[in-house]
Amino acid sequence: MDPITTVDTDTQRRLLALLERGQADQDTYAGRLSPDERVARGELHNWSPKDEVAHNNFWRQDAINRLKAALDGSSPPDTSDDLAWNDRIFLEQRETPWEQLVGETERLRAETAGLIQRFTRDDLSQKNRYPWQRGDSLETLVLVNWYDHPAEHWANVYLRCREVERALELRRAVAATIRELFPQEPKLYSYMVFKLGGYAARGGRSEQAIGAIREALTVNPSLGEQVRKDSDFDSVRALPEFQALVGAHDGQS
């Protein structure tokens, strides 16, 4: 594949914007931490802030490996057993200093941006183009590994700290970003609103949860089964409004 050295497609611009917003979300999170919180040492299934950054950096590197494989026709390392990888990365990186981890994020961002500029629009956006992507596109890879997945981690941290509104603000921003950058993919937007509803339910904001569920199902009625089964909605499951919404979309696909 001949390298492309300019940003000349909407797809490239979207992905570069996602890198910027993913970096901004991490910077916002970091800015709320005290010096002691930044150096805190976590446990295997009770991560500290720097463990969260190390985890996300691993999946950012995974995106880089896949982009490189797409360029040179090779196969990237198999990271399908993500739970095992998560534990391994924690153990490998638990002593890495905060400053080194956030510096690594910057390096990974620059490398990812450079790789994105070497692809054509079709290379990035076409699904089923690379067998090891299991039906997803490289565009989806960057969206998940650089933006949506890290935002899930930051929102989870905010919920654990009982900063419910901050968690919801972040997930609203994710949904708004997807609507802005991917107007041609309403189902993708519906999944982000679905996730927002789950965070609202977990945070005890039942009215906001119901509103998000209603919007997600309006955009994408096939989400009804996922809404019905997802444990994130346990706190609102008995509400008449929830039962009415799910009942109205039973069996739709």
URVENPE-V691955 format. One line per field, one symbol per residue. ss: DSSP state (H for helix, E for strand, C for the rest). psi: psi as a letter, one per 30 degrees, with the letter a starting at -180 (. if undefined). A space follows every 50 residues. Layout:
ss->???
psi->???
This chain:
ss->CCCCCCCCCHHHHHHHHHHHHHHHHHHHHHHCCCHHHHHCCCECCECCHH HHHHHHHHHHHHHHHHHHHHHHCCCCCCCCCHHHHHHHHHHHHCCCCHHH HHHHHHHHHHHHHHHHCCCCHHHHHCCCCCHHHCCCCHHHHHHHHHHHHH HHHHHHHHHHCCCHHHHHHHHHHHHHHHHHHCCCCHHHHHHHHHHHHHHH HHCCCHHHHHHHHHHHHHHCHHHHHHHHHCHHHHHHCCCHHHHHHHHHCC CCC
psi->kkkkgljgleeeeeeeeeeeeeeeeeeeeeffkleeefgkkalegiklef eeeeeeeefeeeeeeeeeeeeggaklkjgeieeeeeeeeeeegffkleee eeeeeeeeeeeeeeeefflleeeefklgejeffhflleeeeeeeffdeee eeeeeeeeeeggieeeeeeefeeeeeeeeefhffifeeeeeeeeeeeeee efggieeeeeeeeeeefeeifffeeeeefkffgefgefkeeeeeeeefgk fk.
